[in-house]
Amino acid sequence: MEKQPLPTDDEKTGTAESEVDGYAGEESQQGSSSTRAGWNSKIEYFLAQVGFSVGLGNVWRFPYLCHQNGGGAFLLLYVLLMLIVGIPLFFLELAAGQAIRQGSIGVWRYISPRLAGIGYSSCVVCFFVALYYNVILAWSLFYLGNSFQYPLPWETCPEHRNVTVKECEKSSPTSYFWYRKALDITDSIDETGSFNVYIVCCLLAAWTVVCLGMFKGIKSSVKVMYFSSIFPYVVLFCFLVRGLMLDGALEGISHMFYPKLAFWADVQVWRQAATQVFFALGLGFGSIIAYSSYNPKNNNCHRDAFTVSFINFLTSVLATLVVFAVLGFRAKEKVLTCIESNLKELSEQFHSGYVDGSLMPEFNYSDPRSVALEGYRSWFKQYGSKVPGNLTDCDLEKEMQAGVEGTGLAFIAFTEAMSLLPGSPFWSALFFLMLLNLGLSTMFGTMEGILAPLTDRFKTLANNKTKFTIFSCIVGFVIGLLFTQRCGNYFVTMFDDYSATLPLIIVVVFETFSVSWLYGADRFLDDIEAMLGWRPSVIYKYLWKYICLLAMVGLLLATTIRMFIKRPTYKAWNQETASEEDLEYPGWALAVLASLIIFAMMPVPVALIHALLQDRRKPTSRDTEIGQYSIVSTVDTPLTDMSELDLKNGVAASVS
C-alpha cells in the first residue's frame, strides 16, 4: 500500500507563523461554504478541552476510588497509568483530529472506509451519556433552587401531625430529602412510578441551557465555557480554605492520603485506576477529536496532551482535598455525637447500678465533648463488651466511608456536611452551582462529540446545523424523561455503569489498533512530524503498538469477565428500613443492558461489511479508498476543506 505524498514545501509556508496567529475567528470564514470554523484563541481551545475532561467524576468518583484503593498508593498508580497509557492515547486522538480536520466519523473513515463505524459508535455512546448526564444537571438545579432557604430543607426531619417522619428518623434528614423529596424513589427498578414534575421541569431547563449554549456551535458554547470552566476552580479553592479551618479536616485528609502499598497486589485496583484514567481524559467519546479538529495545523498538540492531562489530575487532587477536608469535619461531628450519646447512656447505667465502677473510664465522661476519640476507642476496645446496653465503637474511618461515592457524596454526605456550616445556604448554593457548571462544560463536549462528526459527514445536517442541534436536544429531553420517573435513579445508575464502559473501551481498542498496526505507527509519526515540524519520540510507537493496546485489551477482558462472574447489581432504597440495599438487576434490565452495549457497537461491523461490499462492487477503487490518510496543508488558515483534500488525494493516487 503506497503512502500518499505529503504537502510540498510551497504548501507549508504557514508553519513558520506563530501558534496564536494560526487561530482564526469564525466571522472571517463564513463567506465560503467550504470552510471550517476555528478557535479564536488558544485560551478558548484550552477551556473547551479542560472543561470537557474535568467533570463530575473528578469531584465524586476520584476521591472515592483514592480512598478505597490505598490512598497515596492509588495516586502513584494513577499517575503511572496516566503517563504510559492515558497521555499517549490522548495525544493520538488530538493529533488525528488536528491532522484530518474532521469529527470522529470523518477521521476513521478518512484512514479507511472500513473503520467509519468507530466514529458512529462514539456518537452513539456520547448520546447515551448525554441522556443521563443532563439528568444529574437537573438534580443539581433542583438542589440549587432549594438552597435559597434558611434553614435548608434537608437540615431537619419533617414532622407529620407533630410526629417526626419515621423514614427520616431511621436514616438522616439529607438521605430523606434526597430519596423522598427529590427523587420520591421506588423500592426497586421494577416499580416504575409516576413522573416527578419538579425534576421534569429541571430537566427541561437543563436541556434548554445546553441547547442555547450549542446552537451556534463552538462560538456560542465557548462563551459559556469562560464561566463554566473557570468558576468550579474558584469554588473549589473557597471550599478548600474553608474546609481546612474545620475541626476534623486534617484527620480526613490524612485518612485520604495515607499510602497503603499492599493494594497494588489487587488486580481490581489496577482495573479501577485504568478505568478512571480512561474516563477522566474522555477517551473514545470523539469530543477530543472534534475539539482538536478546529485547531490550526501547526498547533503543538503534544504539549496540549500533557498540559490538559495534568490539569485534569491536579483538579482531581484538589477536589479530593476539598471532599475529605469537609467529610472529615462531618465524620468528626458524627463521631463526637456518637461519643456523647454513648457516654450519656453509660453514665445513666452507672448511676442506676448496672455498671461496676471498675469498668468506668478514667477520663471525664461527664463532659463528653472534652473526651478525645482515641481515649474513648481505647476504653471501648477494653471494656465495651463488658458493659450492658447498646454502646458502639465510634469509628472515624467508618463514618468517612459512608456515602462517599457518586450521587451519595454530592447529594447526601457533602450536603449534610454543608448543613453543619455557619451560613449553610450560601455554601450549598455555591456547591450546586459548581456541580452545574462542571456538568455543563462536559455536556458541551459530549454534544460536540455527536454534532461535529455527523455534520462533517452529512451535508444536509451541516446546512441545517442549528435545526439539527435543537432537534437533538429535544430528542434528548424526550428520551431523558425515562430518568425522571420515580425509578429514574436506578436507570441513571444502569446507564452510568454499563452503557458507556464496554463500548468506549472497545472503541479505543479499535482506534489504537487502527493507527498503530493498520495504518502504521511510523507513518502516523511521519505525518505528525510534517504537521508540527518536529518528530515526537519513537517511544510513542512502542506505547501505541504494545503497552496501550495490551492495557486496553486487558481492561476490556477484566471488565467483561467481572460482569459475567458477578451478576450486575444496583443500590436500591428500602422505604421500610430507610436504608440502601444491593439488589440484582432483573432479567429484563439485563436484556436492556445487553441491548445498549450491542447497539453502541453495532456500527463497527456494519461499516466494515458495507465497505467490503463496496470493495467487491468497485475492485479498481480499492487502493484509492484504503490508507489514503495523510497530513493536510499547514498553511496559516486553519480551514482546509476536506473535499478539496479528497480531490488532491484522488489525483495523487491516480498519478501514482
Disulfide bonds with the S-S distance in Angstrom:
Cys157-Cys168 1.95
Cys338-Cys394 1.96
